[in-house]
Amino acid sequence: MANRNETLKKRYQVYRRLGYDSKTSRALSQRSLDVSNIELSDKTGKLKRNSATKQYIEKDMITWKHTKVIDNYNDEIKSIDNDTVYSRHGLLTHDKRYKGKNGKIISIIKTENGLSRDQAYYFFYVMSQSGMSYKQTKLQLLSNKEFEQYDAKKKMRPKR
C-alpha cells in the first residue's frame, strides 16, 4: 500500500508542477502515469530536482502546452466568418490572414505525432470540420488504417 501511496503522491506533484490546480491534480493522480524514474525527497516529501525529473516535467509540459494551444486555436477558428470565395478550410489554409498561424499549428501536429505534411493537413481538416478536440481527433485518426494512405513513406507495395 505504501508503494501505491508514493506513486499517487509523485503523480500529484508532477501535475502540480505542470500547472494544474490542487483539485484537478488530485483527480488526475488516480489515472495512470509512469513516474517510476522520479524520486521523492525523504526530508520534505516533495519531488527531487534532478535531471530525470526535469526532463520528465519539460517533456510533459511541452505536450500539455501544445495540446492547449491547438485546442485554443480550434476554438478561435470556430468564430471566424468566411468572407472569401474559399471554402471554410480553404479560408484557413490559403487566406493570408490565417495562413501563418495555421501553419504553426500544423507544424506542431506534424512534429508531435511524426506525421507527413499531407497527414498533418488532413488531421487539421478533420479536427476543424468535425469540431472535435485535439485529443479526440488524435485517438480517432491515429488508430485508423485509412489514415495511413496519406503517408508517402508507407506506400502499398503490390504482392509478388
ROKEVO-10587 format. One line per field, with one value per residue: x, y, z of N, C-alpha, C in turn; chain; residue number from 0. Coordinates in pm, 1 decimal, decimal comma, m for minus. Example, Ala and Ser with C-alpha at 12.3 -4.5 7.8 and 13.67 -1.06 7.14 Angstrom:
# residues 2
n_u <- [1319,0/1285,0] $
n_v <- [m569,0/m225,0] $
n_w <- [780,0/708,0] $
ca_u <- [1230,0/1367,0] $
ca_v <- [m450,0/m106,0] $
ca_w <- [780,0/714,0] $
c_u <- [1320,0/1290,0] $
c_v <- [m330,0/3,0] $
c_w <- [780,0/787,0] $
chain <- [A/A] $
n <- [0/1] $
***
This chain:
# residues 160
n_u <- [81,9/202,7/363,3/177,9/65,5/288,4/331,1/94,6/138,1/365,0/260,1/64,0/225,5/369,3/165,9/93,2/327,2/306,2/112,8/m153,9/m445,1/m498,8/m722,9/m777,6/m532,1/m532,6/m744,1/m646,4/m425,0/m506,2/m521,4/m339,1/7,9/337,1/566,4/799,5/1070,6/1102,7/1195,1/1120,6/1192,9/1330,2/1334,5/1160,7/947,2/878,0/912,5/1230,7/1477,1/1622,0/1798,8/1644,7/1382,6/1350,7/1368,1/1146,4/930,6/959,7/916,0/648,9/529,6/564,5/409,1/158,6/121,5/122,1/m108,7/m299,2/m264,4/m336,5/m604,9/m712,3/m673,0/m835,9/m1085,9/m1085,6/m1094,4/m1347,8/m1516,3/m1465,6/m1579,4/m1658,2/m1552,2/m1468,1/m1406,9/m1326,4/m1361,7/m1450,5/m1229,7/m1041,8/m1026,7/m890,4/m646,0/m542,5/m590,2/m423,2/m446,6/m483,3/m314,6/m45,6/m58,6/m206,1/m27,8/169,1/31,2/m21,4/238,6/310,9/136,1/235,9/509,0/476,7/333,2/470,3/406,8/348,2/351,8/114,6/m49,8/m65,1/m203,4/m445,0/m522,4/m562,6/m772,2/m980,0/m1009,6/m1088,3/m1321,0/m1493,2/m1522,1/m1409,9/m1197,4/m836,7/m722,0/m929,6/m945,7/m692,2/m700,2/m898,4/m804,1/m532,4/m557,0/m676,3/m674,2/m708,0/m615,0/m346,0/m299,7/m224,0/37,9/337,8/564,7/491,1/400,1/183,0/290,9/277,7/171,3/386,4] $
n_v <- [m119,8/118,7/170,0/228,9/462,9/627,5/644,6/776,3/1017,1/1112,1/1142,8/1337,3/1557,4/1595,4/1675,7/1912,8/2063,6/2091,0/2278,5/2241,8/2289,0/2217,2/2050,3/1935,5/1810,3/1619,6/1458,1/1371,6/1227,8/975,5/847,4/657,6/711,5/709,1/720,4/613,9/679,3/903,8/1060,7/1098,6/1330,4/1232,3/1393,0/1623,0/1522,9/1602,3/1642,6/1543,2/1756,0/1664,5/1561,9/1369,5/1417,5/1680,3/1653,1/1489,8/1649,5/1870,6/1749,1/1658,8/1904,1/2043,0/1884,3/1916,8/2194,9/2222,4/2078,6/2237,2/2481,2/2407,1/2326,6/2571,4/2728,7/2590,1/2643,1/2917,7/2946,8/2865,4/3079,0/3245,5/3424,7/3336,2/3525,3/3512,4/3374,6/3121,8/2784,0/2687,0/2552,0/2619,1/2893,0/2902,6/2783,8/2913,4/3189,8/3493,0/3609,9/3408,6/3205,3/3190,3/3142,5/2911,1/2744,1/2717,8/2572,8/2337,5/2252,5/2193,5/1978,3/1800,7/1751,0/1657,8/1421,3/1274,9/1285,5/1305,4/1594,3/1610,5/1438,8/1581,3/1813,4/1693,3/1589,1/1829,2/1929,8/1741,5/1778,3/2050,6/2058,4/1870,8/1952,0/1834,7/1784,9/1818,6/1588,9/1400,4/1385,5/1290,4/1036,3/916,9/935,9/841,8/578,6/472,5/279,6/370,5/626,0/609,0/614,1/861,5/884,9/909,1/762,6/508,1/354,2/134,6/m176,1/m382,7/m723,9/m998,8] $
n_w <- [0,0/63,7/m154,2/m355,8/m249,6/m256,2/m532,0/m610,9/m480,2/m614,9/m873,5/m822,0/m747,4/m982,0/m1156,9/m1029,9/m1068,3/m1338,9/m1362,7/m1298,3/m1089,9/m736,4/m691,8/m944,0/m989,9/m787,2/m873,2/m1123,6/m1045,7/m989,4/m1228,5/m1478,5/m1501,0/m1582,8/m1340,1/m1253,8/m1277,6/m1129,0/m825,6/m476,7/m218,6/93,0/317,3/275,2/128,4/m120,7/m480,7/m604,7/m734,4/m977,5/m1281,1/m1419,9/m1329,7/m1416,1/m1698,5/m1743,7/m1655,7/m1829,0/m2078,6/m2053,8/m2003,8/m2244,8/m2419,6/m2298,1/m2320,7/m2601,4/m2670,0/m2544,4/m2684,8/m2945,9/m2908,9/m2819,2/m3049,3/m3224,2/m3110,4/m3150,1/m3430,5/m3488,6/m3455,9/m3667,9/m3944,3/m4276,3/m4526,8/m4784,7/m5116,6/m5087,7/m4954,3/m4618,7/m4502,2/m4695,5/m4656,6/m4410,1/m4473,9/m4702,1/m4705,3/m4640,0/m4390,5/m4202,0/m4265,8/m4168,1/m3883,5/m3890,5/m4021,3/m3824,3/m3628,8/m3769,7/m3807,2/m3542,2/m3494,7/m3684,4/m3602,7/m3340,9/m3364,8/m3550,2/m3827,0/m4185,8/m4406,5/m4556,5/m4408,8/m4170,1/m4250,8/m4326,1/m4079,9/m3939,2/m4095,9/m4048,9/m3773,3/m3755,7/m3910,7/m3795,0/m3534,5/m3316,1/m3027,6/m2993,0/m2873,8/m2905,6/m3185,3/m3239,5/m3118,8/m3277,1/m3547,4/m3555,9/m3495,5/m3710,0/m4001,5/m4263,8/m4254,6/m4290,5/m4560,4/m4645,0/m4594,6/m4747,2/m4713,1/m4646,8/m4871,5/m5039,3/m5142,8/m5430,0/m5409,9/m5466,2] $
ca_u <- [0,0/289,8/410,3/68,6/56,0/403,2/304,6/m7,8/199,6/450,3/172,5/3,2/324,9/400,1/56,5/102,2/435,9/259,8/26,4/m292,0/m480,4/m489,2/m837,1/m756,3/m414,7/m575,2/m825,2/m562,0/m324,9/m563,0/m502,5/m205,7/115,1/460,4/652,8/898,9/1203,2/1100,1/1220,5/1074,3/1289,2/1292,1/1316,2/1044,3/837,7/848,8/992,7/1371,4/1506,0/1736,1/1784,5/1534,5/1258,6/1345,3/1337,6/1009,7/839,2/968,2/851,8/505,0/487,6/556,6/291,9/40,0/108,4/84,2/m248,9/m377,4/m255,4/m414,4/m747,0/m749,4/m681,7/m955,1/m1199,8/m1075,6/m1134,1/m1492,1/m1587,0/m1426,6/m1676,7/m1597,1/m1584,4/m1391,6/m1465,0/m1277,0/m1439,9/m1408,5/m1092,6/m960,4/m1005,6/m789,5/m516,2/m492,5/m603,5/m300,7/m472,7/m483,9/m220,6/72,4/m89,8/m249,1/94,8/233,5/m47,0/2,4/375,4/306,5/70,6/328,2/625,3/437,7/280,6/554,4/326,8/392,1/282,5/m21,9/m123,7/m90,6/m311,8/m569,2/m552,5/m620,3/m900,5/m1078,3/m1031,6/m1161,1/m1453,2/m1578,6/m1541,3/m1353,0/m1076,0/m712,1/m706,3/m1030,1/m905,3/m573,2/m744,3/m975,2/m728,2/m409,0/m591,2/m749,7/m585,2/m723,1/m536,6/m209,4/m286,1/m164,9/180,1/411,0/670,4/433,0/323,3/148,2/362,5/197,7/218,7/451,8] $
ca_v <- [0,0/236,2/194,7/296,0/599,2/702,4/669,7/880,2/1142,2/1157,0/1190,1/1463,0/1664,3/1621,0/1755,5/2047,5/2132,9/2120,3/2394,9/2211,1/2326,5/2102,6/1959,9/1861,8/1724,8/1506,5/1370,4/1311,6/1137,9/840,4/790,9/601,8/799,4/642,8/806,2/524,9/742,4/1023,5/1030,7/1192,8/1358,4/1173,2/1501,2/1709,6/1450,2/1664,3/1591,9/1580,2/1837,1/1609,4/1571,1/1284,3/1489,7/1797,7/1608,3/1438,9/1764,1/1950,2/1674,6/1664,3/2044,0/2075,4/1815,6/1980,0/2327,2/2205,3/2038,0/2355,1/2577,9/2355,8/2335,8/2713,8/2773,4/2526,2/2722,1/3050,6/2945,8/2840,9/3206,9/3323,3/3425,9/3319,2/3639,0/3494,3/3278,3/2989,8/2706,3/2714,6/2503,0/2699,9/3021,2/2885,9/2740,5/2994,5/3333,3/3540,5/3648,2/3291,1/3105,5/3178,7/3076,0/2777,2/2669,6/2685,6/2465,2/2215,5/2212,4/2128,6/1848,7/1716,8/1708,0/1586,2/1288,8/1208,9/1272,2/1377,7/1722,9/1583,0/1383,0/1688,2/1895,7/1615,3/1586,2/1959,6/1938,6/1662,0/1841,9/2177,0/2035,8/1789,7/2018,8/1753,0/1838,2/1761,5/1451,9/1315,0/1365,1/1206,1/899,2/864,9/924,0/763,6/436,5/439,6/230,7/450,9/748,6/582,3/633,2/992,0/878,3/871,3/668,6/375,1/319,0/m6,3/m246,5/m494,2/m856,2/m1070,2] $
ca_w <- [0,0/68,0/m289,8/m427,7/m197,8/m306,5/m673,6/m617,4/m437,3/m725,3/m980,6/m777,8/m752,5/m1122,8/m1211,3/m971,4/m1137,3/m1474,7/m1359,0/m1261,7/m953,5/m645,4/m710,0/m1068,9/m969,5/m704,6/m957,0/m1226,8/m987,4/m988,6/m1362,2/m1498,9/m1545,1/m1543,3/m1258,3/m1193,2/m1278,0/m1045,3/m684,5/m375,0/m112,5/220,9/413,9/251,3/65,2/m249,5/m591,4/m609,4/m852,4/m1051,3/m1426,8/m1466,0/m1300,4/m1502,8/m1834,3/m1744,7/m1643,9/m1951,4/m2187,6/m2030,7/m2013,9/m2387,0/m2473,1/m2240,8/m2380,9/m2741,4/m2672,7/m2507,3/m2794,2/m3058,9/m2874,0/m2818,6/m3188,0/m3279,7/m3061,8/m3210,1/m3571,0/m3499,1/m3457,3/m3785,8/m4053,1/m4407,3/m4612,8/m4908,5/m5210,5/m5047,9/m4858,2/m4480,8/m4487,1/m4785,1/m4588,6/m4305,6/m4525,9/m4813,1/m4679,7/m4575,1/m4251,0/m4114,3/m4316,6/m4082,8/m3756,7/m3925,7/m4049,8/m3696,6/m3565,1/m3848,1/m3776,2/m3409,8/m3513,7/m3762,3/m3525,7/m3220,1/m3396,2/m3650,2/m3948,4/m4304,4/m4421,7/m4602,3/m4296,3/m4072,6/m4304,6/m4316,8/m3936,4/m3907,4/m4166,4/m3975,5/m3643,8/m3770,2/m3969,1/m3707,9/m3406,4/m3208,7/m2966,3/m3044,6/m2823,4/m2968,8/m3324,2/m3236,0/m3092,5/m3389,5/m3671,7/m3548,5/m3483,5/m3831,6/m4105,8/m4384,6/m4235,8/m4334,9/m4704,1/m4668,9/m4565,0/m4868,1/m4676,7/m4629,9/m4990,3/m5050,3/m5248,3/m5481,0/m5368,5/m5575,3] $
c_u <- [86,1/340,1/304,4/56,2/170,4/383,8/201,7/50,1/288,7/365,1/111,3/101,8/368,1/291,6/55,9/211,7/397,0/160,6/m119,3/m319,5/m485,6/m602,1/m818,9/m638,4/m450,7/m655,7/m739,3/m460,2/m376,1/m544,0/m358,9/m111,2/243,9/551,8/762,9/1038,3/1213,2/1115,4/1163,1/1182,4/1239,6/1263,5/1183,3/924,5/798,0/938,9/1137,4/1396,0/1631,6/1705,5/1667,9/1400,1/1242,4/1307,5/1192,6/909,0/840,1/898,4/699,3/451,6/471,0/432,1/164,2/15,6/65,4/m62,6/m338,1/m379,9/m343,1/m563,9/m795,2/m764,0/m806,0/m1081,1/m1203,5/m1126,6/m1282,6/m1570,2/m1554,4/m1534,9/m1602,8/m1642,5/m1507,0/m1465,7/m1421,5/m1380,0/m1388,1/m1262,5/m996,7/m929,5/m891,4/m651,0/m459,0/m500,8/m484,4/m322,2/m457,6/m376,8/m101,4/46,4/m132,8/m128,1/168,2/162,6/m22,9/142,9/383,5/247,4/166,4/441,7/587,0/393,4/362,1/481,2/394,0/313,4/137,3/m108,5/m158,2/m202,5/m444,8/m616,1/m621,3/m757,7/m1009,1/m1112,0/m1116,4/m1301,7/m1547,2/m1606,6/m1489,4/m1230,6/m954,1/m696,1/m804,8/m991,9/m785,4/m611,1/m814,5/m888,9/m608,0/m434,5/m662,9/m652,5/m591,4/m644,4/m395,1/m191,2/m223,3/m15,7/256,2/517,8/618,9/347,5/301,1/226,5/277,2/258,7/278,3/420,6] $
c_v <- [125,9/271,5/268,3/440,6/686,4/737,8/780,6/1016,8/1199,4/1214,9/1325,1/1577,6/1696,3/1708,6/1897,6/2128,6/2169,5/2235,4/2366,7/2258,3/2200,2/2001,8/1873,5/1766,3/1601,0/1406,7/1298,1/1213,4/994,7/770,9/744,8/706,9/737,6/740,7/724,4/588,0/862,4/983,1/1140,5/1210,5/1295,8/1280,6/1574,1/1635,9/1508,9/1604,6/1636,6/1653,8/1784,6/1609,7/1486,7/1353,9/1607,6/1759,4/1562,3/1553,6/1845,9/1881,2/1681,2/1805,9/2083,9/2012,4/1882,4/2116,0/2317,9/2168,7/2157,8/2458,3/2533,7/2365,0/2481,0/2767,1/2715,3/2601,0/2860,2/3051,2/2917,5/2970,7/3293,1/3310,5/3415,8/3432,7/3632,9/3398,5/3135,8/2915,4/2739,8/2671,9/2582,0/2836,1/3010,2/2853,8/2831,2/3145,1/3381,6/3581,7/3530,2/3188,3/3083,4/3103,5/2931,6/2688,4/2629,1/2568,7/2333,3/2163,3/2142,6/1989,0/1751,6/1662,9/1624,7/1442,6/1213,8/1185,9/1340,6/1508,6/1702,0/1528,0/1491,2/1779,6/1823,2/1608,0/1717,0/1975,6/1864,5/1728,9/1968,4/2155,7/1961,8/1856,2/1937,8/1822,3/1767,8/1616,3/1356,4/1284,3/1271,9/1060,3/838,9/841,0/831,0/614,6/386,0/397,3/316,1/581,7/731,4/603,3/767,6/994,1/826,1/766,4/525,3/336,2/168,5/m67,2/m360,7/m627,1/m927,5/m1216,1] $
c_w <- [0,0/m71,2/m371,2/m380,9/m249,2/m454,1/m689,7/m580,8/m547,6/m837,2/m944,9/m792,5/m896,0/m1183,9/m1154,3/m1040,3/m1280,2/m1479,0/m1327,0/m1119,4/m867,0/m665,4/m835,3/m1054,9/m888,4/m787,9/m1061,3/m1170,7/m978,8/m1123,3/m1380,6/m1556,8/m1493,2/m1470,0/m1191,4/m1186,2/m1185,4/m899,4/m595,9/m270,3/18,2/325,4/395,4/193,0/m69,3/m356,7/m578,7/m739,8/m922,4/m1201,4/m1479,0/m1445,1/m1394,5/m1645,9/m1845,1/m1743,3/m1773,4/m2067,5/m2174,4/m2045,5/m2160,0/m2449,0/m2426,1/m2303,8/m2527,4/m2753,0/m2643,1/m2619,4/m2911,4/m3029,6/m2869,4/m2960,1/m3255,3/m3235,3/m3127,9/m3354,1/m3590,4/m3511,2/m3580,0/m3892,7/m4186,2/m4498,4/m4744,3/m5001,3/m5178,7/m4962,7/m4718,0/m4459,0/m4576,5/m4725,4/m4488,2/m4361,4/m4634,1/m4790,3/m4598,0/m4430,0/m4155,2/m4150,1/m4223,2/m3954,0/m3781,8/m3953,9/m3923,5/m3627,2/m3638,0/m3823,6/m3640,1/m3422,6/m3582,7/m3676,5/m3403,8/m3248,7/m3500,0/m3781,0/m4066,2/m4312,8/m4463,1/m4488,6/m4195,1/m4120,7/m4297,5/m4171,3/m3896,7/m3971,6/m4088,8/m3842,7/m3657,2/m3824,6/m3875,0/m3573,6/m3288,5/m3150,2/m3026,1/m3000,4/m2888,0/m3113,5/m3331,4/m3213,1/m3213,3/m3513,1/m3661,9/m3528,9/m3608,7/m3941,0/m4231,3/m4375,5/m4288,6/m4484,6/m4738,5/m4640,7/m4686,6/m4838,6/m4670,8/m4750,5/m4994,8/m5167,0/m5298,7/m5436,4/m5488,7/m5570,0] $
chain <- [A/A/A/A/A/A/A/A/A/A/A/A/A/A/A/A/A/A/A/A/A/A/A/A/A/A/A/A/A/A/A/A/A/A/A/A/A/A/A/A/A/A/A/A/A/A/A/A/A/A/A/A/A/A/A/A/A/A/A/A/A/A/A/A/A/A/A/A/A/A/A/A/A/A/A/A/A/A/A/A/A/A/A/A/A/A/A/A/A/A/A/A/A/A/A/A/A/A/A/A/A/A/A/A/A/A/A/A/A/A/A/A/A/A/A/A/A/A/A/A/A/A/A/A/A/A/A/A/A/A/A/A/A/A/A/A/A/A/A/A/A/A/A/A/A/A/A/A/A/A/A/A/A/A/A/A/A/A/A/A] $
n <- [0/1/2/3/4/5/6/7/8/9/10/11/12/13/14/15/16/17/18/19/20/21/22/23/24/25/26/27/28/29/30/31/32/33/34/35/36/37/38/39/40/41/42/43/44/45/46/47/48/49/50/51/52/53/54/55/56/57/58/59/60/61/62/63/64/65/66/67/68/69/70/71/72/73/74/75/76/77/78/79/80/81/82/83/84/85/86/87/88/89/90/91/92/93/94/95/96/97/98/99/100/101/102/103/104/105/106/107/108/109/110/111/112/113/114/115/116/117/118/119/120/121/122/123/124/125/126/127/128/129/130/131/132/133/134/135/136/137/138/139/140/141/142/143/144/145/146/147/148/149/150/151/152/153/154/155/156/157/158/159] $
***
